[in-house]
Amino acid sequence: MIQLDINAKLYDLATEHPEIIDLMDGLGFHEIKMPGMLQTAGRMATIPMGAKMKHIDWDKIVIAFAEAGFEFSK
């Protein structure tokens, strides 16, 4: 399993692991694919922050990431 820091900014995670962009889009974070969004909001937001704003269940995110070979650490 690849460890992802739960407090890392989305931009940093996506830069290191670009495959999470499609994973997040599939979970409902569609804005992540909009031009410039990752470079602006992604530099300030974490995945938990985005989940809260988009009302996406955290357990659903954890399961989807685990199925893709990722797990969150603090």
mmCIF file of the N, C-alpha and C atoms, coordinates in Angstrom:
data_MODEL
# 
_entry.id   MODEL 
# 
loop_
_atom_site.group_PDB 
_atom_site.id 
_atom_site.type_symbol 
_atom_site.label_atom_id 
_atom_site.label_alt_id 
_atom_site.label_comp_id 
_atom_site.label_asym_id 
_atom_site.label_entity_id 
_atom_site.label_seq_id 
_atom_site.pdbx_PDB_ins_code 
_atom_site.Cartn_x 
_atom_site.Cartn_y 
_atom_site.Cartn_z 
_atom_site.occupancy 
_atom_site.B_iso_or_equiv 
_atom_site.pdbx_formal_charge 
_atom_site.auth_seq_id 
_atom_site.auth_comp_id 
_atom_site.auth_asym_id 
_atom_site.auth_atom_id 
_atom_site.pdbx_PDB_model_num 
ATOM 1   N N  . MET A 1 1  ? 0.840   -1.184 0.000   1.00 0.00 ? 1  MET A N  1 
ATOM 2   C CA . MET A 1 1  ? 0.000   0.000  0.000   1.00 0.00 ? 1  MET A CA 1 
ATOM 3   C C  . MET A 1 1  ? 0.884   1.245  0.000   1.00 0.00 ? 1  MET A C  1 
ATOM 4   N N  . ILE A 1 2  ? 0.489   2.193  -0.796  1.00 0.00 ? 2  ILE A N  1 
ATOM 5   C CA . ILE A 1 2  ? 1.180   3.476  -0.838  1.00 0.00 ? 2  ILE A CA 1 
ATOM 6   C C  . ILE A 1 2  ? 0.564   4.373  0.230   1.00 0.00 ? 2  ILE A C  1 
ATOM 7   N N  . GLN A 1 3  ? 1.402   4.933  1.080   1.00 0.00 ? 3  GLN A N  1 
ATOM 8   C CA . GLN A 1 3  ? 0.943   5.805  2.162   1.00 0.00 ? 3  GLN A CA 1 
ATOM 9   C C  . GLN A 1 3  ? 0.751   7.232  1.650   1.00 0.00 ? 3  GLN A C  1 
ATOM 10  N N  . LEU A 1 4  ? -0.402  7.814  1.962   1.00 0.00 ? 4  LEU A N  1 
ATOM 11  C CA . LEU A 1 4  ? -0.684  9.211  1.637   1.00 0.00 ? 4  LEU A CA 1 
ATOM 12  C C  . LEU A 1 4  ? -0.914  9.960  2.939   1.00 0.00 ? 4  LEU A C  1 
ATOM 13  N N  . ASP A 1 5  ? -0.251  11.079 3.095   1.00 0.00 ? 5  ASP A N  1 
ATOM 14  C CA . ASP A 1 5  ? -0.433  11.915 4.282   1.00 0.00 ? 5  ASP A CA 1 
ATOM 15  C C  . ASP A 1 5  ? -1.804  12.583 4.205   1.00 0.00 ? 5  ASP A C  1 
ATOM 16  N N  . ILE A 1 6  ? -2.635  12.327 5.189   1.00 0.00 ? 6  ILE A N  1 
ATOM 17  C CA . ILE A 1 6  ? -3.994  12.867 5.203   1.00 0.00 ? 6  ILE A CA 1 
ATOM 18  C C  . ILE A 1 6  ? -4.003  14.400 5.237   1.00 0.00 ? 6  ILE A C  1 
ATOM 19  N N  . ASN A 1 7  ? -2.911  14.991 5.714   1.00 0.00 ? 7  ASN A N  1 
ATOM 20  C CA . ASN A 1 7  ? -2.818  16.449 5.814   1.00 0.00 ? 7  ASN A CA 1 
ATOM 21  C C  . ASN A 1 7  ? -2.110  17.093 4.627   1.00 0.00 ? 7  ASN A C  1 
ATOM 22  N N  . ALA A 1 8  ? -1.678  16.284 3.664   1.00 0.00 ? 8  ALA A N  1 
ATOM 23  C CA . ALA A 1 8  ? -0.969  16.824 2.497   1.00 0.00 ? 8  ALA A CA 1 
ATOM 24  C C  . ALA A 1 8  ? -1.942  17.566 1.588   1.00 0.00 ? 8  ALA A C  1 
ATOM 25  N N  . LYS A 1 9  ? -1.446  18.593 0.955   1.00 0.00 ? 9  LYS A N  1 
ATOM 26  C CA . LYS A 1 9  ? -2.259  19.353 0.007   1.00 0.00 ? 9  LYS A CA 1 
ATOM 27  C C  . LYS A 1 9  ? -2.506  18.502 -1.234  1.00 0.00 ? 9  LYS A C  1 
ATOM 28  N N  . LEU A 1 10 ? -3.675  18.662 -1.790  1.00 0.00 ? 10 LEU A N  1 
ATOM 29  C CA . LEU A 1 10 ? -4.082  17.893 -2.955  1.00 0.00 ? 10 LEU A CA 1 
ATOM 30  C C  . LEU A 1 10 ? -3.103  18.051 -4.115  1.00 0.00 ? 10 LEU A C  1 
ATOM 31  N N  . TYR A 1 11 ? -2.613  19.250 -4.333  1.00 0.00 ? 11 TYR A N  1 
ATOM 32  C CA . TYR A 1 11 ? -1.650  19.499 -5.412  1.00 0.00 ? 11 TYR A CA 1 
ATOM 33  C C  . TYR A 1 11 ? -0.412  18.624 -5.238  1.00 0.00 ? 11 TYR A C  1 
ATOM 34  N N  . ASP A 1 12 ? 0.098   18.553 -4.012  1.00 0.00 ? 12 ASP A N  1 
ATOM 35  C CA . ASP A 1 12 ? 1.298   17.756 -3.749  1.00 0.00 ? 12 ASP A CA 1 
ATOM 36  C C  . ASP A 1 12 ? 1.039   16.268 -3.968  1.00 0.00 ? 12 ASP A C  1 
ATOM 37  N N  . LEU A 1 13 ? -0.112  15.785 -3.510  1.00 0.00 ? 13 LEU A N  1 
ATOM 38  C CA . LEU A 1 13 ? -0.448  14.374 -3.703  1.00 0.00 ? 13 LEU A CA 1 
ATOM 39  C C  . LEU A 1 13 ? -0.591  14.040 -5.181  1.00 0.00 ? 13 LEU A C  1 
ATOM 40  N N  . ALA A 1 14 ? -1.274  14.901 -5.916  1.00 0.00 ? 14 ALA A N  1 
ATOM 41  C CA . ALA A 1 14 ? -1.502  14.655 -7.347  1.00 0.00 ? 14 ALA A CA 1 
ATOM 42  C C  . ALA A 1 14 ? -0.215  14.770 -8.153  1.00 0.00 ? 14 ALA A C  1 
ATOM 43  N N  . THR A 1 15 ? 0.704   15.615 -7.705  1.00 0.00 ? 15 THR A N  1 
ATOM 44  C CA . THR A 1 15 ? 1.988   15.736 -8.389  1.00 0.00 ? 15 THR A CA 1 
ATOM 45  C C  . THR A 1 15 ? 2.801   14.461 -8.208  1.00 0.00 ? 15 THR A C  1 
ATOM 46  N N  . GLU A 1 16 ? 2.765   13.918 -7.000  1.00 0.00 ? 16 GLU A N  1 
ATOM 47  C CA . GLU A 1 16 ? 3.523   12.699 -6.705  1.00 0.00 ? 16 GLU A CA 1 
ATOM 48  C C  . GLU A 1 16 ? 2.834   11.446 -7.238  1.00 0.00 ? 16 GLU A C  1 
ATOM 49  N N  . HIS A 1 17 ? 1.506   11.442 -7.232  1.00 0.00 ? 17 HIS A N  1 
ATOM 50  C CA . HIS A 1 17 ? 0.717   10.276 -7.663  1.00 0.00 ? 17 HIS A CA 1 
ATOM 51  C C  . HIS A 1 17 ? -0.398  10.744 -8.602  1.00 0.00 ? 17 HIS A C  1 
ATOM 52  N N  . PRO A 1 18 ? -0.090  11.046 -9.860  1.00 0.00 ? 18 PRO A N  1 
ATOM 53  C CA . PRO A 1 18 ? -1.093  11.605 -10.782 1.00 0.00 ? 18 PRO A CA 1 
ATOM 54  C C  . PRO A 1 18 ? -2.320  10.716 -10.987 1.00 0.00 ? 18 PRO A C  1 
ATOM 55  N N  . GLU A 1 19 ? -2.195  9.437  -10.705 1.00 0.00 ? 19 GLU A N  1 
ATOM 56  C CA . GLU A 1 19 ? -3.325  8.529  -10.884 1.00 0.00 ? 19 GLU A CA 1 
ATOM 57  C C  . GLU A 1 19 ? -4.480  8.845  -9.937  1.00 0.00 ? 19 GLU A C  1 
ATOM 58  N N  . ILE A 1 20 ? -4.227  9.585  -8.861  1.00 0.00 ? 20 ILE A N  1 
ATOM 59  C CA . ILE A 1 20 ? -5.332  9.895  -7.951  1.00 0.00 ? 20 ILE A CA 1 
ATOM 60  C C  . ILE A 1 20 ? -6.295  10.917 -8.543  1.00 0.00 ? 20 ILE A C  1 
ATOM 61  N N  . ILE A 1 21 ? -5.882  11.616 -9.591  1.00 0.00 ? 21 ILE A N  1 
ATOM 62  C CA . ILE A 1 21 ? -6.775  12.600 -10.216 1.00 0.00 ? 21 ILE A CA 1 
ATOM 63  C C  . ILE A 1 21 ? -8.009  11.898 -10.783 1.00 0.00 ? 21 ILE A C  1 
ATOM 64  N N  . ASP A 1 22 ? -7.820  10.823 -11.532 1.00 0.00 ? 22 ASP A N  1 
ATOM 65  C CA . ASP A 1 22 ? -8.961  10.075 -12.070 1.00 0.00 ? 22 ASP A CA 1 
ATOM 66  C C  . ASP A 1 22 ? -9.763  9.418  -10.951 1.00 0.00 ? 22 ASP A C  1 
ATOM 67  N N  . LEU A 1 23 ? -9.069  8.941  -9.940  1.00 0.00 ? 23 LEU A N  1 
ATOM 68  C CA . LEU A 1 23 ? -9.738  8.320  -8.804  1.00 0.00 ? 23 LEU A CA 1 
ATOM 69  C C  . LEU A 1 23 ? -10.666 9.324  -8.115  1.00 0.00 ? 23 LEU A C  1 
ATOM 70  N N  . MET A 1 24 ? -10.164 10.519 -7.894  1.00 0.00 ? 24 MET A N  1 
ATOM 71  C CA . MET A 1 24 ? -10.970 11.545 -7.243  1.00 0.00 ? 24 MET A CA 1 
ATOM 72  C C  . MET A 1 24 ? -12.115 12.024 -8.127  1.00 0.00 ? 24 MET A C  1 
ATOM 73  N N  . ASP A 1 25 ? -11.866 12.126 -9.416  1.00 0.00 ? 25 ASP A N  1 
ATOM 74  C CA . ASP A 1 25 ? -12.937 12.500 -10.343 1.00 0.00 ? 25 ASP A CA 1 
ATOM 75  C C  . ASP A 1 25 ? -14.071 11.483 -10.252 1.00 0.00 ? 25 ASP A C  1 
ATOM 76  N N  . GLY A 1 26 ? -13.720 10.217 -10.179 1.00 0.00 ? 26 GLY A N  1 
ATOM 77  C CA . GLY A 1 26 ? -14.717 9.155  -10.074 1.00 0.00 ? 26 GLY A CA 1 
ATOM 78  C C  . GLY A 1 26 ? -15.503 9.182  -8.773  1.00 0.00 ? 26 GLY A C  1 
ATOM 79  N N  . LEU A 1 27 ? -14.918 9.788  -7.750  1.00 0.00 ? 27 LEU A N  1 
ATOM 80  C CA . LEU A 1 27 ? -15.594 9.891  -6.457  1.00 0.00 ? 27 LEU A CA 1 
ATOM 81  C C  . LEU A 1 27 ? -16.499 11.123 -6.359  1.00 0.00 ? 27 LEU A C  1 
ATOM 82  N N  . GLY A 1 28 ? -16.440 11.992 -7.364  1.00 0.00 ? 28 GLY A N  1 
ATOM 83  C CA . GLY A 1 28 ? -17.292 13.179 -7.353  1.00 0.00 ? 28 GLY A CA 1 
ATOM 84  C C  . GLY A 1 28 ? -16.549 14.496 -7.278  1.00 0.00 ? 28 GLY A C  1 
ATOM 85  N N  . PHE A 1 29 ? -15.227 14.441 -7.229  1.00 0.00 ? 29 PHE A N  1 
ATOM 86  C CA . PHE A 1 29 ? -14.422 15.661 -7.224  1.00 0.00 ? 29 PHE A CA 1 
ATOM 87  C C  . PHE A 1 29 ? -14.142 16.070 -8.673  1.00 0.00 ? 29 PHE A C  1 
ATOM 88  N N  . HIS A 1 30 ? -15.195 16.341 -9.432  1.00 0.00 ? 30 HIS A N  1 
ATOM 89  C CA . HIS A 1 30 ? -15.052 16.596 -10.870 1.00 0.00 ? 30 HIS A CA 1 
ATOM 90  C C  . HIS A 1 30 ? -14.238 17.849 -11.182 1.00 0.00 ? 30 HIS A C  1 
ATOM 91  N N  . GLU A 1 31 ? -14.267 18.808 -10.284 1.00 0.00 ? 31 GLU A N  1 
ATOM 92  C CA . GLU A 1 31 ? -13.548 20.064 -10.520 1.00 0.00 ? 31 GLU A CA 1 
ATOM 93  C C  . GLU A 1 31 ? -12.040 19.875 -10.615 1.00 0.00 ? 31 GLU A C  1 
ATOM 94  N N  . ILE A 1 32 ? -11.547 18.749 -10.088 1.00 0.00 ? 32 ILE A N  1 
ATOM 95  C CA . ILE A 1 32 ? -10.106 18.510 -10.092 1.00 0.00 ? 32 ILE A CA 1 
ATOM 96  C C  . ILE A 1 32 ? -9.541  18.473 -11.512 1.00 0.00 ? 32 ILE A C  1 
ATOM 97  N N  . LYS A 1 33 ? -10.383 18.161 -12.483 1.00 0.00 ? 33 LYS A N  1 
ATOM 98  C CA . LYS A 1 33 ? -9.928  18.093 -13.878 1.00 0.00 ? 33 LYS A CA 1 
ATOM 99  C C  . LYS A 1 33 ? -10.110 19.412 -14.631 1.00 0.00 ? 33 LYS A C  1 
ATOM 100 N N  . MET A 1 34 ? -10.698 20.398 -13.985 1.00 0.00 ? 34 MET A N  1 
ATOM 101 C CA . MET A 1 34 ? -10.874 21.698 -14.637 1.00 0.00 ? 34 MET A CA 1 
ATOM 102 C C  . MET A 1 34 ? -9.521  22.400 -14.733 1.00 0.00 ? 34 MET A C  1 
ATOM 103 N N  . PRO A 1 35 ? -9.246  23.024 -15.867 1.00 0.00 ? 35 PRO A N  1 
ATOM 104 C CA . PRO A 1 35 ? -7.955  23.709 -16.024 1.00 0.00 ? 35 PRO A CA 1 
ATOM 105 C C  . PRO A 1 35 ? -7.702  24.716 -14.900 1.00 0.00 ? 35 PRO A C  1 
ATOM 106 N N  . GLY A 1 36 ? -6.543  24.604 -14.288 1.00 0.00 ? 36 GLY A N  1 
ATOM 107 C CA . GLY A 1 36 ? -6.133  25.540 -13.254 1.00 0.00 ? 36 GLY A CA 1 
ATOM 108 C C  . GLY A 1 36 ? -6.623  25.229 -11.851 1.00 0.00 ? 36 GLY A C  1 
ATOM 109 N N  . MET A 1 37 ? -7.612  24.378 -11.711 1.00 0.00 ? 37 MET A N  1 
ATOM 110 C CA . MET A 1 37 ? -8.180  24.114 -10.388 1.00 0.00 ? 37 MET A CA 1 
ATOM 111 C C  . MET A 1 37 ? -7.167  23.442 -9.457  1.00 0.00 ? 37 MET A C  1 
ATOM 112 N N  . LEU A 1 38 ? -6.454  22.466 -9.956  1.00 0.00 ? 38 LEU A N  1 
ATOM 113 C CA . LEU A 1 38 ? -5.465  21.774 -9.130  1.00 0.00 ? 38 LEU A CA 1 
ATOM 114 C C  . LEU A 1 38 ? -4.347  22.726 -8.718  1.00 0.00 ? 38 LEU A C  1 
ATOM 115 N N  . GLN A 1 39 ? -3.969  23.620 -9.634  1.00 0.00 ? 39 GLN A N  1 
ATOM 116 C CA . GLN A 1 39 ? -2.871  24.549 -9.359  1.00 0.00 ? 39 GLN A CA 1 
ATOM 117 C C  . GLN A 1 39 ? -3.278  25.682 -8.410  1.00 0.00 ? 39 GLN A C  1 
ATOM 118 N N  . THR A 1 40 ? -4.567  25.925 -8.257  1.00 0.00 ? 40 THR A N  1 
ATOM 119 C CA . THR A 1 40 ? -5.009  27.010 -7.371  1.00 0.00 ? 40 THR A CA 1 
ATOM 120 C C  . THR A 1 40 ? -5.581  26.431 -6.075  1.00 0.00 ? 40 THR A C  1 
ATOM 121 N N  . ALA A 1 41 ? -6.798  25.957 -6.117  1.00 0.00 ? 41 ALA A N  1 
ATOM 122 C CA . ALA A 1 41 ? -7.440  25.416 -4.914  1.00 0.00 ? 41 ALA A CA 1 
ATOM 123 C C  . ALA A 1 41 ? -6.693  24.197 -4.387  1.00 0.00 ? 41 ALA A C  1 
ATOM 124 N N  . GLY A 1 42 ? -6.115  23.421 -5.283  1.00 0.00 ? 42 GLY A N  1 
ATOM 125 C CA . GLY A 1 42 ? -5.382  22.226 -4.879  1.00 0.00 ? 42 GLY A CA 1 
ATOM 126 C C  . GLY A 1 42 ? -4.154  22.512 -4.044  1.00 0.00 ? 42 GLY A C  1 
ATOM 127 N N  . ARG A 1 43 ? -3.645  23.720 -4.123  1.00 0.00 ? 43 ARG A N  1 
ATOM 128 C CA . ARG A 1 43 ? -2.475  24.090 -3.309  1.00 0.00 ? 43 ARG A CA 1 
ATOM 129 C C  . ARG A 1 43 ? -2.871  24.416 -1.867  1.00 0.00 ? 43 ARG A C  1 
ATOM 130 N N  . MET A 1 44 ? -4.163  24.611 -1.630  1.00 0.00 ? 44 MET A N  1 
ATOM 131 C CA . MET A 1 44 ? -4.641  24.951 -0.285  1.00 0.00 ? 44 MET A CA 1 
ATOM 132 C C  . MET A 1 44 ? -5.452  23.831 0.355   1.00 0.00 ? 44 MET A C  1 
ATOM 133 N N  . ALA A 1 45 ? -6.097  22.992 -0.456  1.00 0.00 ? 45 ALA A N  1 
ATOM 134 C CA . ALA A 1 45 ? -7.042  22.006 0.057   1.00 0.00 ? 45 ALA A CA 1 
ATOM 135 C C  . ALA A 1 45 ? -6.408  20.633 0.252   1.00 0.00 ? 45 ALA A C  1 
ATOM 136 N N  . THR A 1 46 ? -6.888  19.944 1.272   1.00 0.00 ? 46 THR A N  1 
ATOM 137 C CA . THR A 1 46 ? -6.539  18.544 1.495   1.00 0.00 ? 46 THR A CA 1 
ATOM 138 C C  . THR A 1 46 ? -7.727  17.699 1.036   1.00 0.00 ? 46 THR A C  1 
ATOM 139 N N  . ILE A 1 47 ? -7.539  16.407 0.936   1.00 0.00 ? 47 ILE A N  1 
ATOM 140 C CA . ILE A 1 47 ? -8.655  15.544 0.535   1.00 0.00 ? 47 ILE A CA 1 
ATOM 141 C C  . ILE A 1 47 ? -9.787  15.602 1.570   1.00 0.00 ? 47 ILE A C  1 
ATOM 142 N N  . PRO A 1 48 ? -9.501  15.540 2.879   1.00 0.00 ? 48 PRO A N  1 
ATOM 143 C CA . PRO A 1 48 ? -10.610 15.664 3.840   1.00 0.00 ? 48 PRO A CA 1 
ATOM 144 C C  . PRO A 1 48 ? -11.362 16.999 3.737   1.00 0.00 ? 48 PRO A C  1 
ATOM 145 N N  . MET A 1 49 ? -10.650 18.080 3.464   1.00 0.00 ? 49 MET A N  1 
ATOM 146 C CA . MET A 1 49 ? -11.317 19.379 3.294   1.00 0.00 ? 49 MET A CA 1 
ATOM 147 C C  . MET A 1 49 ? -12.255 19.336 2.094   1.00 0.00 ? 49 MET A C  1 
ATOM 148 N N  . GLY A 1 50 ? -11.784 18.778 0.988   1.00 0.00 ? 50 GLY A N  1 
ATOM 149 C CA . GLY A 1 50 ? -12.609 18.667 -0.212  1.00 0.00 ? 50 GLY A CA 1 
ATOM 150 C C  . GLY A 1 50 ? -13.818 17.786 0.017   1.00 0.00 ? 50 GLY A C  1 
ATOM 151 N N  . ALA A 1 51 ? -13.615 16.687 0.743   1.00 0.00 ? 51 ALA A N  1 
ATOM 152 C CA . ALA A 1 51 ? -14.724 15.773 1.039   1.00 0.00 ? 51 ALA A CA 1 
ATOM 153 C C  . ALA A 1 51 ? -15.805 16.486 1.840   1.00 0.00 ? 51 ALA A C  1 
ATOM 154 N N  . LYS A 1 52 ? -15.381 17.287 2.787   1.00 0.00 ? 52 LYS A N  1 
ATOM 155 C CA . LYS A 1 52 ? -16.346 18.024 3.609   1.00 0.00 ? 52 LYS A CA 1 
ATOM 156 C C  . LYS A 1 52 ? -17.104 19.046 2.765   1.00 0.00 ? 52 LYS A C  1 
ATOM 157 N N  . MET A 1 53 ? -16.393 19.770 1.915   1.00 0.00 ? 53 MET A N  1 
ATOM 158 C CA . MET A 1 53 ? -17.039 20.781 1.071   1.00 0.00 ? 53 MET A CA 1 
ATOM 159 C C  . MET A 1 53 ? -18.002 20.154 0.066   1.00 0.00 ? 53 MET A C  1 
ATOM 160 N N  . LYS A 1 54 ? -17.638 18.981 -0.469  1.00 0.00 ? 54 LYS A N  1 
ATOM 161 C CA . LYS A 1 54 ? -18.454 18.326 -1.501  1.00 0.00 ? 54 LYS A CA 1 
ATOM 162 C C  . LYS A 1 54 ? -19.474 17.351 -0.903  1.00 0.00 ? 54 LYS A C  1 
ATOM 163 N N  . HIS A 1 55 ? -19.466 17.203 0.426   1.00 0.00 ? 55 HIS A N  1 
ATOM 164 C CA . HIS A 1 55 ? -20.374 16.279 1.112   1.00 0.00 ? 55 HIS A CA 1 
ATOM 165 C C  . HIS A 1 55 ? -20.199 14.846 0.603   1.00 0.00 ? 55 HIS A C  1 
ATOM 166 N N  . ILE A 1 56 ? -18.945 14.430 0.491   1.00 0.00 ? 56 ILE A N  1 
ATOM 167 C CA . ILE A 1 56 ? -18.626 13.071 0.062   1.00 0.00 ? 56 ILE A CA 1 
ATOM 168 C C  . ILE A 1 56 ? -18.188 12.296 1.297   1.00 0.00 ? 56 ILE A C  1 
ATOM 169 N N  . ASP A 1 57 ? -18.805 11.147 1.511   1.00 0.00 ? 57 ASP A N  1 
ATOM 170 C CA . ASP A 1 57 ? -18.546 10.326 2.684   1.00 0.00 ? 57 ASP A CA 1 
ATOM 171 C C  . ASP A 1 57 ? -17.075 9.901  2.745   1.00 0.00 ? 57 ASP A C  1 
ATOM 172 N N  . TRP A 1 58 ? -16.428 10.177 3.873   1.00 0.00 ? 58 TRP A N  1 
ATOM 173 C CA . TRP A 1 58 ? -15.006 9.875  4.031   1.00 0.00 ? 58 TRP A CA 1 
ATOM 174 C C  . TRP A 1 58 ? -14.732 8.375  3.884   1.00 0.00 ? 58 TRP A C  1 
ATOM 175 N N  . ASP A 1 59 ? -15.609 7.529  4.426   1.00 0.00 ? 59 ASP A N  1 
ATOM 176 C CA . ASP A 1 59 ? -15.403 6.083  4.321   1.00 0.00 ? 59 ASP A CA 1 
ATOM 177 C C  . ASP A 1 59 ? -15.398 5.630  2.864   1.00 0.00 ? 59 ASP A C  1 
ATOM 178 N N  . LYS A 1 60 ? -16.237 6.229  2.047   1.00 0.00 ? 60 LYS A N  1 
ATOM 179 C CA . LYS A 1 60 ? -16.272 5.913  0.615   1.00 0.00 ? 60 LYS A CA 1 
ATOM 180 C C  . LYS A 1 60 ? -14.927 6.245  -0.033  1.00 0.00 ? 60 LYS A C  1 
ATOM 181 N N  . ILE A 1 61 ? -14.338 7.361  0.362   1.00 0.00 ? 61 ILE A N  1 
ATOM 182 C CA . ILE A 1 61 ? -13.035 7.772  -0.172  1.00 0.00 ? 61 ILE A CA 1 
ATOM 183 C C  . ILE A 1 61 ? -11.958 6.791  0.258   1.00 0.00 ? 61 ILE A C  1 
ATOM 184 N N  . VAL A 1 62 ? -11.946 6.442  1.543   1.00 0.00 ? 62 VAL A N  1 
ATOM 185 C CA . VAL A 1 62 ? -10.936 5.520  2.070   1.00 0.00 ? 62 VAL A CA 1 
ATOM 186 C C  . VAL A 1 62 ? -11.012 4.176  1.354   1.00 0.00 ? 62 VAL A C  1 
ATOM 187 N N  . ILE A 1 63 ? -12.212 3.671  1.144   1.00 0.00 ? 63 ILE A N  1 
ATOM 188 C CA . ILE A 1 63 ? -12.384 2.381  0.468   1.00 0.00 ? 63 ILE A CA 1 
ATOM 189 C C  . ILE A 1 63 ? -11.900 2.456  -0.975  1.00 0.00 ? 63 ILE A C  1 
ATOM 190 N N  . ALA A 1 64 ? -12.285 3.497  -1.696  1.00 0.00 ? 64 ALA A N  1 
ATOM 191 C CA . ALA A 1 64 ? -11.872 3.639  -3.098  1.00 0.00 ? 64 ALA A CA 1 
ATOM 192 C C  . ALA A 1 64 ? -10.355 3.756  -3.218  1.00 0.00 ? 64 ALA A C  1 
ATOM 193 N N  . PHE A 1 65 ? -9.743  4.522  -2.337  1.00 0.00 ? 65 PHE A N  1 
ATOM 194 C CA . PHE A 1 65 ? -8.287  4.666  -2.367  1.00 0.00 ? 65 PHE A CA 1 
ATOM 195 C C  . PHE A 1 65 ? -7.609  3.341  -2.015  1.00 0.00 ? 65 PHE A C  1 
ATOM 196 N N  . ALA A 1 66 ? -8.158  2.613  -1.043  1.00 0.00 ? 66 ALA A N  1 
ATOM 197 C CA . ALA A 1 66 ? -7.589  1.316  -0.662  1.00 0.00 ? 66 ALA A CA 1 
ATOM 198 C C  . ALA A 1 66 ? -7.660  0.332  -1.827  1.00 0.00 ? 66 ALA A C  1 
ATOM 199 N N  . GLU A 1 67 ? -8.772  0.337  -2.539  1.00 0.00 ? 67 GLU A N  1 
ATOM 200 C CA . GLU A 1 67 ? -8.911  -0.549 -3.699  1.00 0.00 ? 67 GLU A CA 1 
ATOM 201 C C  . GLU A 1 67 ? -7.910  -0.204 -4.792  1.00 0.00 ? 67 GLU A C  1 
ATOM 202 N N  . ALA A 1 68 ? -7.459  1.050  -4.813  1.00 0.00 ? 68 ALA A N  1 
ATOM 203 C CA . ALA A 1 68 ? -6.470  1.491  -5.802  1.00 0.00 ? 68 ALA A CA 1 
ATOM 204 C C  . ALA A 1 68 ? -5.036  1.372  -5.272  1.00 0.00 ? 68 ALA A C  1 
ATOM 205 N N  . GLY A 1 69 ? -4.886  0.859  -4.040  1.00 0.00 ? 69 GLY A N  1 
ATOM 206 C CA . GLY A 1 69 ? -3.554  0.634  -3.496  1.00 0.00 ? 69 GLY A CA 1 
ATOM 207 C C  . GLY A 1 69 ? -3.002  1.745  -2.623  1.00 0.00 ? 69 GLY A C  1 
ATOM 208 N N  . PHE A 1 70 ? -3.878  2.616  -2.131  1.00 0.00 ? 70 PHE A N  1 
ATOM 209 C CA . PHE A 1 70 ? -3.447  3.732  -1.282  1.00 0.00 ? 70 PHE A CA 1 
ATOM 210 C C  . PHE A 1 70 ? -4.073  3.613  0.102   1.00 0.00 ? 70 PHE A C  1 
ATOM 211 N N  . GLU A 1 71 ? -3.365  4.140  1.097   1.00 0.00 ? 71 GLU A N  1 
ATOM 212 C CA . GLU A 1 71 ? -3.960  4.268  2.424   1.00 0.00 ? 71 GLU A CA 1 
ATOM 213 C C  . GLU A 1 71 ? -3.485  5.567  3.041   1.00 0.00 ? 71 GLU A C  1 
ATOM 214 N N  . PHE A 1 72 ? -4.324  6.122  3.895   1.00 0.00 ? 72 PHE A N  1 
ATOM 215 C CA . PHE A 1 72 ? -4.031  7.417  4.500   1.00 0.00 ? 72 PHE A CA 1 
ATOM 216 C C  . PHE A 1 72 ? -3.344  7.242  5.841   1.00 0.00 ? 72 PHE A C  1 
ATOM 217 N N  . SER A 1 73 ? -2.388  8.113  6.099   1.00 0.00 ? 73 SER A N  1 
ATOM 218 C CA . SER A 1 73 ? -1.711  8.149  7.395   1.00 0.00 ? 73 SER A CA 1 
ATOM 219 C C  . SER A 1 73 ? -1.717  9.586  7.889   1.00 0.00 ? 73 SER A C  1 
ATOM 220 N N  . LYS A 1 74 ? -1.539  9.741  9.177   1.00 0.00 ? 74 LYS A N  1 
ATOM 221 C CA . LYS A 1 74 ? -1.564  11.086 9.771   1.00 0.00 ? 74 LYS A CA 1 
ATOM 222 C C  . LYS A 1 74 ? -0.178  11.613 9.969   1.00 0.00 ? 74 LYS A C  1 
# 
